[in-house]
C-alpha cells in the first residue's frame, strides 16, 4: 500500500484512531492517569485496534490493586504528575512574557531543516510479526489458534489471538491471566529465537549487505541501490522480500517503506501482521502523514514524554508547530530539535551495520544572538551544562574529557578541552570545569562576542545498570549506547565541530530504556506477586497457572557455585557436595598452582577457613540470588 496526496483522509483516520486508542473514561477515584499508565508500554502494538481499552483498563486496575506492582506504578504516576504540574506552571509563566525571539529562532530552525530534507533514499523497516510467539508456533502448530504468550513473570510477546483480549508485551503475567484466563504462557528459548533470526538475516543481506539491526526482530535496509540495479519498484522489492522470508523461514514480517528511517518505522506498524505500507517520498505527503499522527506512534516518544506533551496540548505531531516557541524552554534544546523533526517528518537516511556505530561523545549546543557580557556568557554556560547533564542522564554516560565549543560573531569556530580528575556528568561539575576554559578564551580574545556555545563529553564511561534485556538487543560496549541502535554518526575529536545531527537516536534509546526498565521492574514485582499468591492460596491457582507451574517444574534450574562460578543443579545435597569438593585441599593447591604469582588475594585462605570447618551437610544453603543464566543471554539481530 502507498500513501499519496489523494489519500489525505489518512491523517484524519489516524487522528480518529488516536482518540479511540487507549482512551480511558474519567472516573471519580483520582486515578485516571494511573489507569492509563497501567495499560502498559506496548499500547500501540499491532492487534490492539479492536480492543475495548476501557474494559482492559478496569480489569488491570482491579486485578493489580493492592499489589506491589500497583503500588509501584502508583508511586511513579504521582511523581510524573508532580513533574507535569511544574511543566504547566512554567508554561503559564512563559505565556505572560514575549516569546517573539524564541518563535523567530524556531522558524529559522524549521527553514534550516527543510533545506536538509533528503528524498532520494528508499529506507525499509522490517519487523517480524509476534516473533517469539511465531517461532514457538512452528514447533507447536496447535498454539496458532489459541491465545498464547511467551514469558512468565512478564510477557515478552503475544500472538494475535491473545492481543484481542488486551494482552500485550510488557504486561505482568498475573494481569494477563485476568484478561485471558485461558492464556498459555511458554518460557523463553533464546537459542531458538537466535537461530531463526539468523535465517532471516541471511535473506536481508541479499537486498542490502549493510542492513542495520535494531533488535532481534527488527532491521533497517536501504534498498535504493537494489531497486536501481534490478529496475524494480520499491513496493515490488519489499513484497518479494517478505514472500522470500515467509517461504524460507515460515514466519511472516511486516514492512514500512519511506524516505527515512523514522517514517519507515512508523509505517511498518500500519498493516500488521504480514503487510506493508509505503509513504511516498514527497514533502507534502510526508507532512500530511505526520500531521495527524499521535506522538506516541513516533519511536522515541515513550509513555512519560507522551503525558508531558499531552499536558501542554500536543497530542499529534501537527500540534507541535503552534507551540514551537515553548518547546526549548519547557523540555530543552534536544527535545526541541527532536519534536520539530517529528513535525516535519525528517529522520536519518544512513543505514549501516550496528557494529559500526560507536558513540564517542555526548554534546549539546545552542545558537543565539550576539552575546559578549561576562554575566550573560556565564549564565548561558550554566544553562548548557544543565542541558548536557540531561543528555548524559538520558544516554547513561559520564565523560572523562570535557570539550567547550564556541562560534565567534565572525563565524570562526573554536574548541578547548580539559580532562577533569574524575568522569563528570552533573551540571555543577560540568560548569566548574568548563568555566576556566571560557575565562581563558575571554583573556585571549578581548571583547569576545559569541553566536554559539556548546559542551561535549568524550572518552565516555557507561553508567547503565545491567539488567535483563527483554528486547534481545546486545553487543554491549562501554563506548556504545548499549543496545545496537546508536547515533547516526560516530564522533571523534576530529569532528571539526560537527556534533550530533539527528537527536532522534538519543530519544529512541531513552524510550527503549524506559521500556526495558519497566520490563525488568515488572519481572521482579510479578515474581514476588506470584510467589506470594502461591504461598498464601495454593488451592486458588487457576488451571492456566497450574500449566505454567508444570512447565517451570520441568525446567532444570541451576545455581552458580560461589567458588568456581560454574552452574550446578539446584539440589541442596549435590550443591553442598560440590562446594565441599571446590574447598578441598587439593582443589586449592591446583588453583594456586595455576594462578600467576602476585594475583592471589592474601585474604583468600582466611575466608575459606570458616567455610571448610563448618558442617555443610547439616545446613541448607540459600540459592544464589543471581538471575537465571539463560535469562541473562543477549540476542542480536545483526551480523556475527
MOCORBEL-V497903 format. One record per residue. RES is the residue in one small letter. D_FIRST is the distance of its C-alpha to the first C-alpha in whole Angstrom. Layout:
res=(RES	RES)
d_first=(D_FIRST	D_FIRST)
This chain:
res=(x	x	x	x	x	x	x	x	x	x	x	x	x	x	x	x	x	x	x	x	x	x	x	x	x	x	x	x	x	x	x	x	x	x	x	x	x	x	x	x	x	x	x	x	x	x	x	x	x	x	x	x	x	x	x	x	x	x	x	x	x	x	x	x	x	x	x	x	x	x	x	x	x	x	x	x	x	x	x	x	x	x	x	x	x	x	x	x	x	x	x	x	x	x	x	x	x	x	x	x	x	x	x	x	x	x	x	x	x	x	x	x	x	x	x	x	x	x	x	x	x	x	x	x	x	x	x	x	x	x	x	x	x	x	x	x	x	x	x	x	x	x	x	x	x	x	x	x	x	x	x	x	x	x	x	x	x	x	x	x	x	x	x	x	x	x	x	x	x	x	x	x	x	x	x	x	x	x	x	x	x	x	x	x	x	x	x	x	x	x	x	x	x	x	x	x	x	x	x	x	x	x	x	x	x	x	x	x	x	x	x	x	x	x	x	x	x	x	x	x	x	x	x	x	x	x	x	x	x	x	x	x	x	x	x	x	x	x	x	x	x	x	x	x	x	x	x	x	x	x	x	x	x	x	x	x	x	x	x	x	x	x	x	x	x	x	x	x	x	x	x	x	x	x	x	x	x	x	x	x	x	x	x	x	x	x	x	x	x	x	x	x	x	x	x	x	x	x	x	x	x	x	x	x	x	x	x	x	x	x	x	x	x	x	x	x	x	x	x	x	x	x	x	x	x	x	x	x	x	x	x	x	x	x	x	x	x	x	x	x	x	x	x	x	x	x	x	x	x	x	x	x	x	x	x	x	x	x	x	x	x	x	x	x	x	x	x	x	x	x	x	x	x	x	x	x	x	x	x	x	x	x	x	x	x	x	x	x	x	x	x	x	x	x	x	x	x	x	x	x	x	x	x	x	x	x	x	x	x	x	x	x	x	x	x	x	x	x	x	x	x	x	x	x	x	x	x	x	x	x	x	x	x	x	x	x	x	x	x	x	x	x	x	x	x	x	x	x	x	x	x	x	x	x	x	x	x	x	x	x	x	x	x	x	x	x	x	x	x	x	x	x	x	x	x	x	x	x	x	x	x	x	x	x	x	x	x	x	x	x	x	x	x	x	x	x	x	x	x	x	x	x	x	x	x	x	x	x	x	x	x	x	x	x	x	x	x	x	x	x	x	x	x	x	x	x	x	x	x	x	x	x	x	x	x	x	x	x	x	x	x	x	x	x	x	x	x	x	x	x	x	x	x	x	x	x	x	x	x	x	x	x	x	x	x	x	x	x	x	x	x	x	x	x	x	x	x	x	x	x	x	x	x	x	x	x	x	x	x	x	x	x	x	x	x	x	x	x	x	x	x	x	x	x	x	x	x	x	x	x	x	x	x	x	x	x	x	x	x	x	x	x	x	x	x	x	x	x	x	x	x	x	x	x	x	x	x	x	x	x)
d_first=(0	4	7	10	13	13	11	14	14	12	15	17	15	16	19	20	19	21	24	24	23	26	28	32	34	37	40	44	44	43	41	37	36	37	35	32	33	34	30	30	28	25	24	20	20	17	19	21	19	21	24	27	28	31	32	31	33	36	36	36	38	41	40	41	43	47	45	45	41	42	44	43	40	42	44	41	39	43	43	39	40	43	41	39	43	44	40	41	45	44	41	44	46	44	43	47	47	46	43	43	43	40	38	39	38	35	34	35	33	30	31	32	28	26	28	27	23	22	19	20	18	15	15	14	15	15	16	18	18	21	23	26	26	24	27	29	28	28	32	32	30	32	30	27	28	30	29	30	30	31	34	37	38	35	31	29	26	26	24	22	25	27	24	24	28	27	28	26	27	30	32	35	36	39	36	34	36	37	34	33	37	36	33	34	34	35	36	34	35	34	35	32	29	31	31	27	26	28	26	23	24	26	22	21	24	23	20	22	25	26	23	24	24	24	25	26	22	20	20	19	18	19	17	18	21	20	17	20	23	21	19	16	12	11	8	11	13	11	10	14	15	14	16	19	19	19	21	24	24	23	21	17	15	12	10	10	10	12	15	17	18	18	14	13	15	14	10	11	13	10	9	12	14	12	9	6	5	6	9	10	14	16	18	18	14	15	18	16	14	17	19	19	18	20	23	23	19	20	21	25	26	27	29	32	31	28	32	33	31	31	34	34	32	29	26	23	22	23	27	28	28	31	33	33	36	37	35	37	40	38	36	37	36	34	32	32	31	28	27	27	25	22	23	22	19	21	21	23	21	24	23	26	28	29	32	33	32	36	36	40	40	39	40	39	41	41	42	44	47	50	52	55	57	58	57	54	53	54	52	49	49	50	47	45	46	45	42	42	43	40	38	40	40	36	36	39	41	45	46	49	49	49	48	48	47	48	47	50	50	51	47	49	47	50	49	52	51	54	54	55	57	54	50	49	46	48	48	52	53	50	52	55	55	53	55	58	56	55	59	59	57	59	62	61	59	62	60	56	54	50	47	45	46	44	45	43	44	44	46	44	45	42	43	40	42	41	40	37	34	32	29	30	30	33	35	37	39	41	40	36	34	35	31	30	27	30	30	28	32	35	38	41	45	44	41	43	42	38	37	34	31	28	30	26	28	31	29	26	29	31	28	28	32	32	30	32	35	34	34	37	39	37	38	42	42	41	43	46	45	45	48	50	49	50	53	54	52	52	52	49	47	44	43	40	42	45	42	41	44	45	42	44	47	46	45	48	48	50	52	52	56	57	60	58	54	53	51	54	53	54	57	60	63	61	59	63	64	62	63	66	66	64	67	69	72	71	67	68	70	68	65	68	69	65	64	65	68	68	64	66	66	69	69	67	71	71	68	68	72	71	68	71	74	72	72	68	68	70	67	63	61	58	55	53	51	48	45	44	44	40	39	40	38	35	32	30	26	28	30	34)
